């Protein structure tokens, strides 16, 4: 998806102090919110985000962002 689609998320996510994962491909950075972990890889044109949680109900607020999900289990 276009990177600017992630803008609404930044107010709810906090960056984790971890090194980027797989730096050869845009470097996945990790973020957290209550009950939620996010891995985001983005450049100026495109972003890829993955979210994980122990409880599905923590994913429900993400549905409001209308992202083009490849899979959504909440």
N, C-alpha and C positions, 0 to 999 in steps of 0.2 A: 504494500500500500504506500501511497505517498507519505513521506516523513512528517509533513505538517498535520496529518490526521492524528498524530500522537500528542499534539499540544495540550488537549484537555486533560490528559493523564498526569502531566508533570506536577500538578498541585496535590495529587493524592499519593504519589510514589516518592520514596526516599532512596537515594543511591546507596548501594552497599559498598563498603571499602574493599572490594576485591579486584584483582587484576582482570582485564578483559580475557574472555575465553575465546580461543580460535582467532587470534589477532589477524591472521591472513585474510579472513572474510569479514571485514568490518568490525570485528571485535565485539562480541556479545557482552553487554554490560548488565549488571544485575541490580534490581530495584526491589523494594519491599513496601508493602502496605499492611495494615492489620489483617492477618490471616492469608496473605497473598505474597507470592514470589514471582517476579517478572524477569525475563531475559529478553533484552532488546538489542538488536543490531540495526544500525541506521547510518545512512550517509545523507548527503544533501538531497537525494532524489527518492530514495526508497527506504522503507523500514520493515523489519520483520520482528514480531513480538510473540513471545510464548509466556503463558501464565500457568502457575501451578498452585495448588492449595490442598490441604487435607480435608476440607469440607466444601462440597460443591456450592453451598449457598454463598460462599465468599466470591464466587465468580459472577453471580447474578448481576451486580451493579455494572459489570463490563458490557453486558448486553445493550445498555443504553447508548454506548458509543457508536453503535452501528458499524463496526469494523467488518471487513470482508473475511469472515472466519473460514478456515479450512476445516475446522472441527471445534465444536463447542459442546461441552458436556454438562452445562448447568441448566 
